[in-house]
Amino acid sequence: MDNLEAKVLEDTSKAMENSETERENDKTTGIPAAEEEEVVSGTKRELEAEVVGRGEGREEGREEKEKENACEKETVQREKCRDQNTCRCAQLEAEPIKDNRQLLEFRVRSRDIDWRQYVQPLNTKVRAAAVYLDRQADFVGSRRREVSEDNRRELLVCHDMMGNYLEDRHFHSSQKYDDYRFVHWSAVDYFCYFSHDYVTIPPCGWLNAAHRHGVPVLGTFIVEATARLDEFLATKESVESTVEALTRLCQHFGFEGWLVNVEVTVPQGKMPSLYRFVRQLTTATESRVPHGRVFWYDSVTDDGKLQWQNELNSRNARFFRHSHGTLINYAWDEGHLERSAQQAAREQAPQHRVFMGLDVFGRSRKGGFQSLETMELIANSGFSAGIFAPGWTFETLHRFGYNIKNPRGDEQVNASFLARNEAWWARIWPTLATHPYRSLPFFTDFCVGSGRMEFERGWRIPGAFFNLSRQSLQPSVPLDRNAVHHFDDAYLGGCSLLLTNYERAFRLFVTDFELALGVLLLSYVFRIDGDAVATTFDLLLRVTPLRSNDEDLYLFCGDYEGAIVAPQRCYLSPLERDLPSGLHRLRQDSRSLAAGWQVRHYLVKFDGPVRVQDIGVKCRRPEESSTQAKLGVVYVDALSLEDLKGTWTDIPVYGKRMWNEQ
């Protein structure tokens, strides 16, 4: 076990406040990476075989039962669908499509559902163009580098876990609050929901979580049976019908496109039809689906043979030309990287359209907690990355004695998964680009889409939940050793952030908030459990001129004896009274705040337009103190001059040249 994994264990133990946690250290983050490599491939294959085997047997009986009960249940199901907060009826349960007849005839339970009521559209304004971070977690002294066409790399995440369509398939999901959740959206450019069913339709919870963070979602069209291939490639008309059917699914369910994976040998005479299919699907998706994209998986070659090339070359280049990008199989080596770069140059195409695969289970290349080595090879060669099965951080917990299938969830599973997940993503983050948040107003309560209970203004509401549609905007970088998602106490939703770093300032959000009029409103909700007098809590903002990034000013938003407005650093006190009427935009109800939670508001006027580029936290407590700090809500907005009523802080950053030159 290396130092990072040991530290994750230590932080998890503190966060859980459980004396037994310390004895579980080796289980929390897993066995050493070298040992993981030896067992991972066999375990993955056995698990997939087990899931597929069980699925095939269940599927036949389930289909017959559904046909028998469909008519009598339809009326009841429609009634249940009226309550969007509790609905678990079959019409709103995600399902794959099993064959061509079901696809072409649009045989899905929810064909009469208007999914616009349940799936929010892709938010294209929530984030800005990606940047590279020198040090992802450090707040002070961490610079960003712009992404250009010359150094651009993207990330495709392929969520392939235990066959999928698990608890995430429900609209309202379940009480299994510890199930797999994805939170590192700021590094992701495309998210693919994957299964080995013929047509995989992403569940609405994944769509809402991804769309809220500005990430397009792909379904999967996978052909693993010769009969299905023969059917959809039979004629020009059958190709067009299949394209039409797949496009209709995107439009109906509200996702952005497809990963196409043909895993059977294609007769040479059918190759023109397969090329036509990929070309027409790309054209239709791009023209008729908002933000539509189609990716080809490296499988069959130009002669129809099923031979994974593990590179871009002349044998699969035509599929590359007909799609938006190619996801390369994960069994590549350095020679494959070199030849892929050469082929991309011959295609006169940018290398970021080539996504080199990483299987987190470690098949063919190093995975698990050694994934950084593989990701560095991809990044240093200028390619995008395609990560298979990031659910490894959850799925492999069973190796260490955890019951990941408890339908009611398990506190140890939840804490151990989140710790492993943060540690894994923190390791590979230096190879990734980060998309800053840019749209205002900005609000987050840090909810990951699950909870052991629900909270409203700090008050507890019994009842565990797992519903990815309820996921709030997440931190821009891995929390790792700085904080943890905390489920015992929260202000809103299912969790808060429990700080574990009381030594230095750390970054939470990479932002690109424009304050054209120079008026800033910042609000946050926090609580201190323990020695509140000797503990200081600041939310930090890094502000730059609107038109340049070579100067900055730090705002320490804490509790001081009056505002201290000085060059390079300003120390601000919260408003002594509530915000003027109409400006308080945090969620409210008729109840007061639960004991311990505090709300701070800051109203600032700069003497010119500025940009907020980072938001972080700095909390100090006495040495040896067990005081805990929790952050419940962050809210940021840009106001007009007419909104300035009552008291605010003036910062003449331009007039008095208060900038710090970088």
N, C-alpha and C positions, 0 to 999 in steps of 0.2 A: 504494500500500500504506500503510495507516495504522499508527500506532504500536503498536497492540495486535498486529496480525498480525506486524510486525517482531519484537516481543518474543517471540512464540510461536516464531518461527524460531530466535531466539537460544537459547531454553531447550531446544528440541529438539536443536540442535547439541551443546550441552553434555551432554545426557542420553545421546546416542548415542555419544559419545566417538569420533567419526569425522571425520577431517580433511576428507573430501569433503562432509560435510553442509553446511558453510557455503556451498558453491557451489550448494546445492540450495534455498537460502532461499526464493526466489520460488516454487518448486514446492511447498513444504511447506504453506503456507496459502493459496496461490492468487493469482490476479491481483486487482487492485483491484476492489472491489464494483461500481463503475460499469461496468467492462468486462464483468464477469460478467453484468450485467443484459442486455447486448446479445446475448449468445450463448446464454443459458440456455434460453429457450423452444424454440428450434429444436432444440437438442441433445437436450432431454428428449423431444420428439415423435419425433425420429429414433430415439433409443434404444428408446423404447417400441414403435415400429413394427417395429424390427429384432427385438426379443425376441419380440413376438407372432407375427411372421411365421415365425421359426424354430420357435417352439413349436408352431404349428398343423401344420407339416409333420412334425415329429418325433412329434407325439401320435398320429397315425393309425397309423404303423408301430409305435410302442411298444405301443399297445393290442392290436394283433394278435399281437405277439410275446409279450406277457404271457399272453394267452389260451392260446397254444400250449404255453407252458412252465409254466403254473400248477401242473398236477397233479404233474409230476415234481419241481418245486422245493419243494412244500409241506412234505414231510418234512424236507428239508435245512434249510429256513428255520426250522422249529420247533426243530430242534436248536440252531441258531445263537442263537436267542432266549434260550436258557438262560444265556448269558454276557452279563450286562447291561453289562459293562465294555468289551466289544469289538464288540458286535452292530452290524452294518451291513446286516442282511438286509432284504428288501423289506417284511416284515410290520411292521417298526418304522420304516419310512420314511414320512414325512408325504406326503400326496397330497391334491389337490383332488378335488372331485366335479364331473363334467362335464355331467351331464344329469339330468332328473327321474327316469328309470328307475333310474339308479345311486343317486340320493338315496332314493327311496321303498323300494327293495329292499335298502338298506343294503349296497351293494356296495363295501365297502372291504376292503383286504387284511388289516387288523388287526381284523376284526370279532370274532375269537375271542380277541383279546389282552385281558388284564385290565390296563388302563392305570393302575390304581392302583399297580401295581408300578413304574411308570416316571414318573408325574407326581405331584408332591406337591400336596396341596390348597392353596388360597389361605390364606396365613397372615394372619389378621385381627388378630393380636395384636402383630405385629412393629413396627407404627408407630402413632403417635398422630395426633390431629387436626392438620391443617396449620397453619402459622404463616407470617407474612410476615417476612422478614429485612431489616433496614435496610442492612446491608453483609454480603453473603453469606460472604466469605472471611475477614474480620477476626475475630480471636478476642476481643480486648479491646475493650470499648466498643460491640460490635455487639448491638443489642437485637432482640427479636422482638415482633411484634404479633399478637394473636390473630385468627383468622379467625372471623367471625360470619356469620349468615345474610344480613346486610346487605352485607357486603363479600366474600362467598365467590365465588371463581373456581376453576374446575377445569381440568384439562388432559387432553385425549385425544390420544394419539400414534398416528398411522396409518402403520405401517411398510409403505411401498410402494417396493420397490427392485428394478429390473431384472426384474420379473415374479415375484420371490420363488421359494421352493422351490429355493434354491441349495444351498450346502454345509450350510445350517442344517436341511435336511430330514431328515438322518440322525439316528438316535438317538444314536450315538456321534460323529456328525459326521465330521470329516476331519482332514488334516494342514495345511489351509490356515489357519494360525493368525492371519493378518492380516485375515481377513474381517470384515465389519461386526459390531460388537457394540454393544449399548446398555447404558449404565451409570448414567444419571441418573434412576433410578427414584423418588427421593424427591420429585420434582416432579410425577409422573404419577399420574393418578387412573384412567385406562383406557388399555389398550394394544390396538390393533387390528392384526391381521396381515392384510394386504390383497394380493389379486391379482385379475386380471380373469377368473379361472375362476368358474364358476357358484357353487360353494360352496367357500370357502377355510377349511380346517381348520388351525389354528395348530400348528406342530411342537412336540414336547414340550420341546425345549431352551428355546424362548421361554416356554412355560408355566412351566417350573421356575424360570427366572431371574426372571420377573415375580412369580410366586406367592411366592417366597422374600422378595421385597421388599414383599409385601402389595398387589400391583397386579392387578386383574381383567383378564382377556384376552378379547377379542372375535374371533370369526371374521367372515367377510364373506359375505353373501348378495347377489349382484349379478346382475341380470337385464339382459342386453344383446342378447337375441334375442327377437323377438316370439313365436316358436313356444314357447319355454319359458314365457313369460308366459301365453300362452293355455292351456297345459297345467295349470299350478298354480292358475290362477284359473277353470278351467272350471266347477267346481261347488262347492257348499258342502263336499262330501266331499273334493274335491281340495285345497281350502284346509286343511281339518283334517288331512289326511294329510301335507301339506307341513310344517305346524306340528309335528306329531308327529315327523316325521323329523328336523327341525332340532333339536328338543329332545333327541331321542335322541342326536344327535351330541355335543351339549354334555355330556350325562351320561356318554357312553362315553369321550370323550377328555379330559374334565376341564377344559373352559374355560367361561367365564361368560356368554356371550351373543353378540349379533350386531350388526353394522352392516348395515342393509338399504339397498340402493342399486338403485333401479329406473331404468334408463337407456334406456327405450323409451317410446314413446307408448302410453298405456293407453286402449282404447276406453271411451267414456263409460259404457256399460252394465256394464263390468267394475270401475268404481271402487268400488261397494259391496263387491265381493269383496276388492279390495285393502285397503280400510279394515278389513274383517273380519280379513284375514290379519295385518296389523300389530297390531291389538288382541289377537287370540288368541295371536300369538307372544309378545307382551309379557307377557300373563297367564300363559302356560305357562312361559316362561323365569323369570319372577319367582317363581312358586309351586313349580316343580319342579327348578330349577337353583340350587344354593347361590350366593347373591349375584348372581343373574341380572340382566342388563341388556340392553335393546334400544335401539339408536339408529337414527334415520331420517336418511338423507342427503337434503339439499335437491336434489330433481330434478324429479319430476312434480308438477303442480299439481292443484287440485280438479276441473278439467275433463279431466284425463288427459293434458294436453300436457306434453311434455318441455321444460320451460322453467325453468332454474335461476333462482331468485328472488334469490339472494345476500342474503337477509334472511328473517326470520320475518314472515309477514303472513297475511292472511285466506285466501290461496290455498293455503297449506301448513300452516295452523295445526291442522287436524284430525289430521294425522300427528304433530304435536308432542304433541297431547293423548293419542294412543294409544301413545306410546313414552316412554322415560325421558329422552330429549333429542333435539335435532336438530343435526346437523352441517351448518353453512351453507357453501355453495360459496364458494370463495376470491376471487371477483371482486366483492367488495363495496366500497362507499365510505362516507364519513361519513354520507350520507343514509340508506343501508341500516342503519347502526347506530342512527340515531335512530328509524327506523320499526320496527326490531326491538324496541327498548325499549318503544315504544308498544304493540306487539302483545302483548308479554309481560305488560305491565300489564293489558291487556284480558283476557288469559287468567288473570289473577291467579296467575301463575306466576313463580318466581324467575328472574332473568336468567341464573343460572349453568347453567340447563338448555339454554341456547342456546350452541353452540360455534361461534364464528366461525373460518372456515378460513384457514390460512396455508400456501401451497405454498412450501416452502423453495427450490424451483427458480425462484421469482420470477414465476410466471405471474399476471398481473393486478395483483398488489401486490408491493411490494419484498420480496425474499427474500435468500438467501445471507447474507453478513455485514452486510446492511442490514435483516435481519429485525426488529431491535429496534424500528424505527419502526412496523412493522405491529403488533407485539405490544403496544406502548404504546397504540396506538389501541384495541385490543381491551380491554386492562386498564382504561384510563381510562374506558371506556364501561360497565364493570361486567359484561362477558361472559366466559364461559369461552373457551378457545382449543382449536382442533383443528389440530394440526400434521401436514401431509402430507409424507411423504418426508424425514424427518430424515437418512436415508442419503445425502443430498446430499453430506455431508462426506466420504464414502467414494467414492460413485459418480463424482464429478467429478474424482477424482485422475487419471483417464486423460487429461484435457485437458493435464496438465503432464508427460506422458511416463511416468507410472507404469503398470506392468502389474498391474492389480488382479485379473487372472484367472489368475495363476500358481497352479497347484493345490498347490504346496508352500509358498506364502506368500513374502513378501518383507519383509526388515527395514526397508527404506526406506518401503515402503507402510504397514507397521504403525505406525512412528513418526510419519509424516506424517499419517495418518488420525487417530491419537489426539490429536495437537497441534491439528489443525483442529477436531476434534469438541469438545475442551475449550474452545477459544476461542469457538466458535459458541454453545455452551450458556451460557458465562459471560456473554456479551453480553445474552442475553435473560432471564437468571435474575432480575433485579430485577422482572420482571413476573409472576413465578410464586410460588406458595406452596410451602413445603417441609414434608414430613411428617417429624417427628422419630422416631428409633428409640425404642421404649419397652420391649420385652420383654427380660428377663434369663433366663439368661445371654446375653451378647452376644459373638459371636466373628466375626472376619473375618481372612482371609489376603490380601485384596485381589485375588484371582484374578478376572480378567474373563471367564473361560470359555475361555481359550486360552493357548498358550505355545509357544515354540520348543523347549522341553523341560519336563520336570516336575521338581519339587523336593520332597524330603522332609527336613525338619529341616536344610535348607541343602544337602543332597547332591543332585547332579544325576542325573536319570534320563533317558537319551536318548529322543527321540521327540517330534516336534511334535504338538499336538492343537488342535482347535477343537470345543468341546463346551459350549454355553451352560448345560447342566444343572449344570456344575461352577462356575458363577459364584458367588462369595462376595458377602456384603453389601458394597455400594459406598459410598464417601464421600457425605455428604449434599449437598454443594455441588460445583460444578466445581472441579477441581484447578487448572486454568488455569496460572498462572505460579508456583505454589507447589510443585508436585511433578508427577511423571509416573509412569505405570505402566512398570515396568522389567523387561525380559524376560531380561536376561543373568544375573541373580542373584536368588534368592528363598529364602524359608524354607519355604514350602509352596505347592502349586499351581503356577501358571504365571508369576507375576510378584510383585514387591514394589513399594513406593512409593519412588522415588528423589527425595529432596528437592532442590528448585532454589531455594528461598527460605531464605537463611541470615541474614536481616536482622531479621525480626519473627515473632511468633507468628501462626499461621493456623489456621483452623477445618478440621477434617476431618468431624466428625459433629455433627449437631444431635440432641440426645437428650432423653428424658423418662424417665430411669431413677429409679424410686422406691426409696429405701432406707428402708423403714418402720422397721427396727430400727437404722438408722444404721451398719450394718457394710458396708464396701466392700472388695472384692477387685479389684485392677487388675493385669493382667500384660501385658507387651508384649515383642516380640522385635525387635531392631534390630542393625545393624552399622555400623561406621565404617571406611571405607577411606581411609587416609592418617594424618594427625596426630590420633590418638585422644586424646592427652593434652590438647591445646589445644582440642579440640572438645567442646562440651557438648550433650547431648541430653535434652530434657524432653518428656514427654507431659503436656499441660495439661488440667485438668478445672475447669469452672465449676460450683459447687455452690450451691444456693439452699435456703431453708427449704421443707419439703414443702408448706406451705399458702399460700405467697406467693412472688411473683417480684420484689419490690422491694428485695431484699437479696441479696448473693452473696458467695462466697468462692472464691478461686482456689487450686488445688493444683498445684504444680510438682513433677511426679514425675520426678526425675532422680537424680543421684548426688552427695549432699552429705555433709559430715562430721557426720552425725547430723541428726535432724529439726529444722527451724526452724519452730515453731508460733507464728504471729504473726497479729494482726488483718489481715484483708483478703487476705493472701497467706501460704500455708504452703509450705515447701520440704521435700520428703520424700526420704528415702533408701530404696533397696530393702532387702528383707529380706536379712540376711547369709547365711541358710541357706535351703534349699529350704522350700517350704510344707509345713505338717503333712500327714500322710498323709490322702488323701481330698479335699484341696482343690485339688490340681494337676490342672486339667481341660483343659490344652492337649493337643493331640494328641501322642502319644509313640510311639516304637518302641524297639527294642533298641539302636539306634545312637546314638552321641553326636552333638552338634551339629557341623555342619561348621565349619571354622575361620573365625573372624571374627564369627559370630553370637552375640549375648548375650541372655539372658532376664532380665528384671527383674520382681519381684513386690512389690506393696505391699498391706499389710493395715492398714486404717484403721477406727477406731471413733469416731463422732461421739456427742455426748451428747444426741442426739435425731434424729428422722426428717429426712432431707434428700432432695433431688432433684438428680441430675446432669443438667445442661442443655446442656453443650457439651463436646466433646473436641477438642483441637487439638494442634499440635506447635510447639515452639520449639527451633531448633538454631542454635548459633553456632559459627563457625570463624574462624580468623585471616584478616585481609584478604589478598587475593591467593592464598589457599590453594586448592588443587584437591581438598581432602578431600571425600569424598562420604559422605552418610548415607542409609541405607535402612531403611525400616520394614517388617517382615515380618508381624507379627501384633498384633492388639489384642484383649484379652479383659477383660470386665467382668462382675462378678456381685455379687449381694447375698447376704450370709451371715447366719446366725443367731448369736446370742450363744454358743451351744454350740460353734460353729466356731472361736471365738477361743482358740487354743492357741499357746503359744510366745510370739513377739514381735509386737507391733503398735504402731501410733501412735495415741495418744488426741488428739482435737481437740475441746476444750470450746467449740464454736462458740456454743452458747447460753449456757452459764454465764458466759463471759467476753466475751460480745457481740463476737464477732470478725467479724461481718458488715460488709460495705461497703454503705452505703446508696446506691442508684442514683439 
